[in-house]
Structures are given as C-alpha cells and as structure tokens.
Amino acid sequence: MNFFSDLDELDKLGVKANTNKSSLWRTPDGREIKSEGMLRRYDFFLSRLRAQGVTHMLELGAGPDDNIGASVRMWKRYFPANTEIHVADIKPSAMALKNEGFFPHVGDLGYLPFLKQLAGRKWDFVIDDASHLWIHQILAFRTLFPALRSGGVFICEDLCTSFGDMRGPYSMGLDMRDPVHYFQALSRCTCGKPDATSEMTPEIYQLTDADRELSAQIHMLSWIRNSVIVVKR
C-alpha cells in the first residue's frame, strides 16, 4: 500500500479545482491526465501546518491563462477561511484573481527587487510553481526562505527541469548549477557541519557563505518525486 494513500483530502480538492498538482486533471482540450500527483505527499506536511494556523501563504506562478488560478482555488478550500492567499506571476492577467479574494502580485520572479518586496512580508507557506528556470528557483529560495516563520514550509516544484532534455532550455544557457544540485548541497549542510560542502567535489556542490547561513535555518529537508519540501527551523 502507498504510504500516503490515506491522505486524500488535499488531492480531492486539487481534482475539484483542476490543478495539475493533483492525481487527475483535464487539459483545455478535454484530455484527462492521471498520475500519482504530489498533493498526498504535500498533505503529510501541510495538514500539520494547517492545524498550527496559516494566515499568509504565497504561491509563485498563477498557472497558464487557460487554467489560471486553479492551484490557489485549491488552497482556498484547504486552508482556514482567514488565510490570506497571495500569488505572484509575471502575467498581468493574474490581477483578475483579485476578484476572487486573492492577493495577486505582478512582477518578474527573476528580478531581485520584486522578490525582496515579497520577502517584506512574513509567510507561513511558500510554494514555487513559476517559471521553473533554475536561476529563478534558486533566487526565490534564497530570498523568500528567510521570510518564512519558524515552522513554515517552502516547496520548490518541477525539479524535473534539472534532468535530460530539459537541462538546456531551463538553464537559460548559463553555466550554473541546477536546483537539484543546489538543494543537495543544502542537504549536506543540514546533515553535517556548516562547511561540509567545502569537502565535496566537483565544485558544483560548493555553497556561498550566505547559503551556509541559510542552511542553519533549515529544520528539515525532504525530497519527493519532482519536488523538495523544506521546513524552517
């Protein structure tokens, strides 16, 4: 039996909202997509967070225009009624979500001043489902993880871009580490001493001093299929 099989509340809400995070969703042309999804695994962590109280959450990425807001509608049904649900996207069309009671922010998630603006708030939960570009995923974590409260959760999705044919376009042609290598390096710091990565080769595993300071804020880092879940100390 699947370890997470009894955790179906969030997945059911995801199916209802038609988010591609769920085990069943439909494309704009009506095709039905089935998978194991990610939401049962998320529920394992987020149900505890919800019980502790969630007042502010942020999702990076509002989704494509033909299914915009599916994910935040799911969160709205899952978290308490008083939770402020914020969503950040580069598309001006995301502003329409304000009519449904969400708090949209329009800007470039690869632009540090915009991320710093988002980091000016205190968050209980942040999930990155935006461009999936490596440089954006790493920059978002570096900037927003410190803005989480103690016990807060950060999820970075779509780590599949670190592998195979996706490596080229999602690296933007830059010679840089992918987010899987980045979070692996943070894992090594979390498991060992703060300078543990200095002993690793190749050089791609090296972290900056700022990253090592960031690793000291990590209570737990968990890998699941296609995502990494990081809990704040």
N, C-alpha and C positions, 0 to 999 in steps of 0.2 A: 504494500500500500504506500502511496505517496505520502511523505512525512507531513506535507502541508494540506492534504486532501480535505481535512475538516474545516479549513479556513476559507470559507467561500463567500463571506459577506461582501467584501470589497470587490471580488470578481463579479458577483451578481450585479452590483451597482455599475461596474465597468461595462458589462454587457448591455445593460439598460441604456447607458449613456453613449454606447457605441464607440468607446475608445479602443485604440489598437493595443493598449496595455493588457486588455482582457483576453480570456480564452476563446472568445467568439465575437467577431465584429464584421460589419459589412462595408465593402468598398462603395464609393459613389455610384458605380455601375451595377451594384446589387450582388456582387460576388460575396460569398460567405467564407471568411477566413477563420479556421480553427487552429488553436495551438495550446500549449500548456499555459501561456500567458505569464505575467510577472506578479499579478496582484495578490495571489495567495501568499507568496513569499513576502511581499510588502506588508500584508496584513499581520504577519507574525510580529513585525516590529511596530507598525503604526497603531495597532489596536491598543498596545500598552501606552503609546504616546497619547492617543486619544483619551484614554482613561485618566491620564495625568492632567489633561486640559490643553487644548490647542486654540490659541487666539489669533495667531498670524501665520499663514503659510504662503509660500511663493513657488509658483511653477514657472520655469523658464521654457518658453515655447507654448504658443496657444493652439498649435496644430494648423493644418492646411486650411485654406479658405473654404474648401468643400466639406469640412468637418470641424470647423473652428470651435473651440470651447468644449469639446467632448470630455476631455480629461478633467477640467475644472468643475464641470457639472457633476461628475462623479464625486470629486472631493467635497462638493457642497452637500451631497447627500450623506457622506460618510462622517464628516467632522461635525462638532456641535454647531448649533444654529448661529451662535455668536462669533464663529470663526471668520476673520477677515481673509478672504482668498484673493491673493494678488497673482497676476500673470504678466510676464514681460515678453515682448515679441517685437521684432523689427517692423512688422506689418501694421500700417495704420488701421487696417480692418479689425484689429484686436480691440480697438476702442469701443466697438459695438457691444462688447461683453459687459460694459458698464451698465447697460440697460437691464442686465440680469442680476445686478447686485454685486458683481465682481469689481476688482480694483486693477484695471489694466495700466501697464506702463509701456510706452512705445519707445524703443531705442535699440541701438546696436549692442548686442551682448559680447562683442569683441572689443568694445570701446570702454576702457577702464573707468573714465569718469561716470559713465552710466551705471556700471556695476557698483561703483563706490556710492552712488546715490541710493541704490537699492540696499547696500550694506549699512546705510544710515539708520535702518530700522532693525528691530530685534525679531528674529524669526524662531518659530518652533520647528518648522519643517520646510526644507527647500528641496525641490526636485528639478534636475536639469534634463529636459527633453527638447532642447532647442536645435541649434544648427548641426550638432554632432561633430563639428570641426574640432580637431584636437586642441588647438591653441585656445579656443573658446571654452572648452570643457575644463581645462586646467586653470585658466584665468578665473573662471566662475568659482571654482572650488577655493582657490587661493583667496579670493576677495570675499566670498559670502560665508564660508565656513566659520570664520571668526565672529560673524554676526548672529550665529545660532546661540540660543540659550543653552545652559548646561542641561544635558539630557536630550537635546534636539537632534534631529535626524536630517542628514543630507544624502540624497540619492543621485547618482550620475548614471543615466541610461545610455543605451546604444553603444556599448563598448565594442560591438562587432566592427565598428569602423577601424579598429586597430589591427584588423587581420585581412589577409587576402587582397582581392582586387580593390577593396575599399581604402586601403592604405594610401594610395596615390592621391585621389581627389580630396580626402578628408585631412590630409597633412598640408594641403594648400601648396604643395611643392616645397615646403620648408624642411630643412634638416633638423628635426626635433623629435623628442620622444613622444610616443602616443600615450593616451591616458591610462592604458593598462600598465605600461611600464612605470608611469608616474605613481599610480596607486600601489603598485607592487613595492616601489621604493619606500613609500609611506608605511606600508605593512611591515617592512623590515625594521623601520624605526620603532614602530609600535610594539613589535615582538622583542626587540633588543634594546640596545642603548642608543641615545640620540645620534651618535656619529657612526652607527652601524653601517650605513650605506657607503661610507668612505672606504670600507674594506672590500666593496663589491666591484667586480669588473663585468661587463665593459662600462665605460664611462656613462652610458645612458642611465645607469642606476643612481648616479650622484644626485643629491639634493642640495639646494641652496641653504644657507643658514636660516633664512626665513621659513623654508619648508620644514626644516628640523624643528623650529619653534612651533610651527603649525602642528607637527606630528605629536607634540606634547599635549595638544588639546584633544587628541583622539582617544575616546574611551574604548571603542571597538570598531573594527573594520571587517565587513562581511562581504564575500563575493557570492553572487548568484548568477544564473545564466543571463548574460548580457548587461548586468548592472553591478554597481558596487554601492553598498549601504554603509554609511559612516555615522557613528553616534558620537556626539560631543561630550567630552569629559565634564 
